[in-house]
């Protein structure tokens, strides 16, 4: 019991997603897929490998 409101909400959301007019910016999609940057977008740098730093600390403390 008590699932009626939740199910009604899910049905409402599903209908909105199904029948809503989706306007897609194809130029923006093309820029994203091609990897080009525009409008001052910043590039993403890969994160440093934290495990390598931890291993170095471990070796410095526990040497045989």
Contact map, one row per residue, 1 for C-alpha under 8 A:
1111000000000000000000000000000000000000000000000000000000000000
1111110000000000000000000000000000000000000000000000000000000000
1111111000000000000000000000000000000000000000000000000000000000
1111111100000000000000000000000000000000000000000000000000000000
0111111110000000000000000000000000000000000000000000000000000000
0111111111000000000000000000000000000000000000000000000000000000
0011111111100000000000000000000000000000000000000000000000000000
0001111111110000000000000000000000000000000000000000000000000000
0000111111111000000000000000000000000000000000000000000000000000
0000011111111100000000000000000000000000000000000000000000000000
0000001111111110000000000000000000000000000000000000000000000000
0000000111111111000000000000000000000000000000000000000000000000
0000000011111111100000000000000000000000000000000000000000000000
0000000001111111110000000000000000000000000000000000000000000000
0000000000111111111100000000000000000000000000000000000000000000
0000000000011111111100000000000000000000000000000000000000000000
0000000000001111111100000000000000000000000000000000000000000000
0000000000000111111100000000000000000000000000000000000000000000
0000000000000011111110000000000000000000000000000000000000000000
0000000000000011111111000000000000000000000000000000000000000000
0000000000000000001111100000000000000000000000000000000000000000
0000000000000000000111110000000000000000000000000000000000000000
0000000000000000000011111000000000000000000000000000000000000000
0000000000000000000001111100000000000000000000000000000000000000
0000000000000000000000111111100000000000000000000000000000000000
0000000000000000000000011111110000000000000000000000000000000000
0000000000000000000000001111111000000000000000000000000000000000
0000000000000000000000001111111100000000000000000000000000000000
0000000000000000000000001111111110000000000000000000000000000000
0000000000000000000000000111111111000000000000000000000000000000
0000000000000000000000000011111111111100000000000000000000000000
0000000000000000000000000001111111111000000000000000000000000000
0000000000000000000000000000111111110000000000000000000000000000
0000000000000000000000000000011111110000000000000000000000000000
0000000000000000000000000000001111111000000000000000000000000000
0000000000000000000000000000001111111100000000000000000000000000
0000000000000000000000000000001100111111111000000000000000000000
0000000000000000000000000000001000011111100000000000000000000000
0000000000000000000000000000000000001111100000000000000000000000
0000000000000000000000000000000000001111110000000000000000000000
0000000000000000000000000000000000001111111000000000000000000000
0000000000000000000000000000000000001001111100000000000000000000
0000000000000000000000000000000000001000111110000000000000000000
0000000000000000000000000000000000000000011111000000000000000000
0000000000000000000000000000000000000000001111100000000000000000
0000000000000000000000000000000000000000000111110000000000000000
0000000000000000000000000000000000000000000011111000000000000000
0000000000000000000000000000000000000000000001111100000000000000
0000000000000000000000000000000000000000000000111111100000000000
0000000000000000000000000000000000000000000000011111110000000000
0000000000000000000000000000000000000000000000001111111000000000
0000000000000000000000000000000000000000000000001111111100000000
0000000000000000000000000000000000000000000000001111111110000000
0000000000000000000000000000000000000000000000000111111111000000
0000000000000000000000000000000000000000000000000011111111100000
0000000000000000000000000000000000000000000000000001111111110000
0000000000000000000000000000000000000000000000000000111111111000
0000000000000000000000000000000000000000000000000000011111111100
0000000000000000000000000000000000000000000000000000001111111110
0000000000000000000000000000000000000000000000000000000111111110
0000000000000000000000000000000000000000000000000000000011111110
0000000000000000000000000000000000000000000000000000000001111111
0000000000000000000000000000000000000000000000000000000000111111
0000000000000000000000000000000000000000000000000000000000000111
